Amino acid sequence: MSDFTDGFAHPFARASGVGSWPGTSAREAAEVVVGELAGALAHIVELPARGVGADLLGRAGGLLIDMAIDTVPRGYRLTARPGAVTRRARSLLDEDCDALEEAWEAAGLRGAGRVVKVQAPGPITLAAGLELANGHRAITDPGAVRDLAASLAEGVAAHRAALARRLDTPVVVQLDEPSLPAALGGQLAGVTALSPVAALDEAVAEALLQTCADALGRDVLLHSCTPQLPWDLLRRSAIGAVSVDASTLAAPDLDGIAAFVESGRTVMVGVVAVRAPERRPSAEQVAAAVVAVTDRLGFGRSALRDRVGVTPACGLAGATPQWARTAIELARKAAEAFAEDPDAI
């Protein structure tokens, strides 16, 4: 891990949001995120309600180097040269960066050493979600997959470096990989029933993640709120932390998390609902949900206090603005309670 100052040797052992956020105003969202998470792990927002170029895959259009995307009826397609969709994705990403910088400056955080997180689609999910010119998923073409991973890694590294300069603060990276289990399990649908998508070999997936880790360092978090994550693969990788939806965890996942944490890395536990429940939970109840997971890992709570972070269960794009604010506030308070005295929860 990088040598962060001011107690950030393990930057993911804090509260954070997953990334996506309700609404269309980057400025309003950034103000809320910085206000609630400046002392934890603030993040650049994603506002998919803005449409093309603002969702998980569309954002890649603003990050890829020497590659571009366009829209097709089913989503996005790789294209030979940048067009309106790529320009829009870059413009929206610039708007998000501007909004975060303004909120950061207004809070007096420039140079304060507080870590910020940026999000991007991971290489497997990106290759699974983008189409080739022939309509097939990019993941069906090994050459396209390698090129995408290299382009993504270079683009995210440049994005992180630019934001770190603008904010004068350390920046870490989250790679969103919701399609990773489906890709490894051969569960991705083909263009037709006669053109199935073969299961991705674990060695190939590991190499793709390694391409990103080589460019970004070990301060990389892999997020997935889908079940059946490949824990052996993740433990072998250079990924520094994993973020999961606690409700998806089964016994094998807990064994995998325990081994992952024992290797000196971090897990972020998604325990806050993504939509407002009938009764708002207290921060104490959220903290209790965290220890309900960590107590099943076989470690003492105190041994985990700098290895566990807290997040909403997944992205908050479908929440109301009021609940989105509440969700990250609850995550922050629960993470603070766990870090201060987990045995008291």
Secondary structure, 3 states (H helix, E strand, C coil): CCCCCCCCCCCCCCECCCCECCCCCHHHHHHHHHHHHCCCCEECCECHHHCCCCCHHHHHHHCCCCCEEEEECCEEEEECCCCHHHHHHHHHHHHHHHHHHHHHHHCCCCCCCCCEEEEEECHHHHHHHEECCCCCEHHHCHHHHHHHHHHHHHHHHHHHHHHHHHHCCCEEEEEECCCHHHHHCCCCCCCCCCCCCCCCCHHHHHHHHHHHHHHHCCCEEEEECCCCCCHHHHHHCCCCEEEEEHHHCCHHHHHHHHHHHHCCCEEEEEEECCCCCCCCCCHHHHHHHHHHHHCCCCCCHHHHCCCEEEEECCCCCCCCHHHHHHHHHHHHHHHHHHHHCHHHC
